[in-house]
Amino acid sequence: MAHNYPIPDFMRDIANVEVSDNPVIIRSKSHDRYGVSPLLRQMLKGKTADVVVTPRTLDEVCAVAKAAVHHRIPITPRGGGTANYGQSVPLQGGILLDMTAYSGVVSLGPGRVRARAGTLIEDMEIATRKIGWEQRMHPSTKLEATIGGFIAGGSGGPGSVTYGQLQEPGNILAAQIVTMEDTPRVLELEGREAYRIYHTYGATGIVTEIEMPTAPAWDWRETIVAFPDYMDALRFAVDTAKAPGIIKKVMSVQEWPTPHLISAFADLVPEGHSIVSSMIATQCWPEFVVSVAARGGVVVSNTKGGEGPYGQPLTHFVFGHTLLHVRKNDPRRTLIEGYFQATDLPALVERVRANVGSYGPMRLELLRTPDGIAGAGSPLFIYESPEQMAQLVRLMQEAGARVSNSHTSNVRAVGKKGLDASDDAFKRAIDPYALLNPGRYEVDPAADAKFELELPTNSWSERVAN
Ligand SMILES: Cc1cc2nc3c(=O)[nH]c(=O)nc-3n(C[C@H](O)[C@H](O)[C@H](O)COP(=O)(O)OP(=O)(O)OC[C@H]3O[C@@H](n4cnc5c(N)ncnc54)[C@H](O)[C@@H]3O)c2cc1C
């Protein structure tokens, strides 16, 4: 799709920076993994950039920003392109800023690591593990995802059962950004200020460096425990997640028949059994097995990290990866993003399941929050229509879950990020011409009303008192 931007003039201004107007490269970089959503497949069809720019230094990032502002051309930053709300698809064309060549660990020490935005999270893990540390949490896509893309587009993952999601204070230490002013500035944001760029889809600054806290790198055991009864599996997982002395990284509960929809698990898990997939520090293993036996579970897999019979690290079967594997068997299945929080979490899940169990097996990832252990998930259901999806949302809400909208790519409509007037003022100050990923951050009452009509979702950031 041709847009009305002075691309040749822009390219002349940044003559020393790598640029491509090759349509094949433009098409492949204008995509992320939004294909999991039947609604996004419609909404984002045919949206592409006009040009792909790949800066290698901070000076080059600044030069690109300056030229883009001068010619009023939008910029959509991109890391690994693994986001699944379509956030890295340039809605209004323009410049696709591929940050993957701006990579490398900048500094490292006990409890912290700082890296350029285009660094693969796996590369940060390799660096920190050499000194006995690892990321507190990472997306299940850490082999392909960049740290800039995780902070700007993700929310949590393996590790969140212990440290909570990225949004919790202390989970992002600092960020360096380049602004989109006439003369771009390089700003250092520390502490709470760094959260200005969290989950805003690149609309609040081109992120150039991120400093993250790290955790002790334990020797992890990966395990799958099978239970004949789903509620027994869930109660076991919640109690283990709550147990302060058991060091864990993952606590993921999948209702039967999901274990048989994931080909790599099919021979491991007995017919009719639901599973708890978890990562437990080796020194806590004896306590863990005692608890499994007492709760009627059976350990069907127990290996050192990365050596399971399913052929990949267990982190490649949890969070967003569960749906990926299930869709290989049944591409009609999708999910919505329910958030379950209650003093009696199993009772809440049971109520929701009573309302929506007929849609498909429940998927639930456990997360730590300031209010205790919460769950994130929904049934893995066979998509029929937007009305069917909206009805599922309503039924989950009626039973007490909150639901965010993973079938849109606007920050407000997704609803995972709480924005206030100070965020809006920050956005206006650093991007006065609204050129950063336009369509993703702006208040658009018409669009928001439409999303509410289509999917009656609510924000995860409004915590429920209980
Ligand atoms: C199978 C699967 C499993 C997943 N599991 C998880 C999970 O466990 N947890 C989770 O949180 N997410 C998950 N995701 C979503 C996604 O993989 C992660 O959020 C990932 O961290 C995104 O990183 P990326 O480099 O691919 O970002 P991209 O997709 O390239 O970008 C994501 C967003 O960040 C913006 N962005 C990228 N780089 C910059 C930058 N330097 N400056 C400013 N903005 C920038 C983009 O414009 C876009 O809006 C999953 C996705 C899939 C397909």
The ligand as a Gaussian input file, in Angstrom:
#p B3LYP/6-31G(d) Opt

LIG

0 1
 C        4.087000     -18.250000      21.096000
 C        4.139000     -16.927000      21.825000
 C        4.366000     -16.915000      23.193000
 C        4.427000     -15.687000      23.887000
 N        4.625000     -15.684000      25.246000
 C        4.697000     -14.501000      25.906000
 C        4.936000     -14.459000      27.314000
 O        5.183000     -15.476000      27.960000
 N        4.928000     -13.246000      27.924000
 C        4.753000     -12.074000      27.232000
 O        4.772000     -11.007000      27.839000
 N        4.557000     -12.084000      25.899000
 C        4.540000     -13.252000      25.223000
 N        4.370000     -13.257000      23.861000
 C        4.362000     -11.985000      23.138000
 C        5.814000     -11.557000      22.713000
 O        6.533000     -12.678000      22.256000
 C        6.608000     -10.954000      23.835000
 O        5.928000      -9.920000      24.474000
 C        7.988000     -10.459000      23.385000
 O        8.709000     -10.038000      24.505000
 C        7.964000      -9.328000      22.380000
 O        9.305000      -9.023000      22.033000
 P        9.697000      -8.714000      20.528000
 O       11.127000      -8.303000      20.499000
 O        9.324000      -9.816000      19.628000
 O        8.778000      -7.438000      20.275000
 P        8.037000      -6.946000      18.961000
 O        6.950000      -7.879000      18.592000
 O        9.033000      -6.637000      17.905000
 O        7.444000      -5.571000      19.492000
 C        6.478000      -5.531000      20.509000
 C        6.029000      -4.083000      20.708000
 O        7.111000      -3.329000      21.223000
 C        7.449000      -2.250000      20.358000
 N        8.910000      -2.172000      20.345000
 C        9.801000      -3.123000      19.993000
 N       11.058000      -2.688000      20.169000
 C       10.968000      -1.416000      20.620000
 C       11.914000      -0.414000      20.948000
 N       13.220000      -0.625000      20.896000
 N       11.453000       0.792000      21.349000
 C       10.131000       1.043000      21.443000
 N        9.189000       0.128000      21.143000
 C        9.607000      -1.074000      20.740000
 C        6.845000      -2.600000      19.002000
 O        6.485000      -1.435000      18.266000
 C        5.620000      -3.391000      19.412000
 O        4.560000      -2.507000      19.666000
 C        4.279000     -14.473000      23.163000
 C        4.066000     -14.495000      21.781000
 C        4.002000     -15.711000      21.113000
 C        3.797000     -15.706000      19.621000

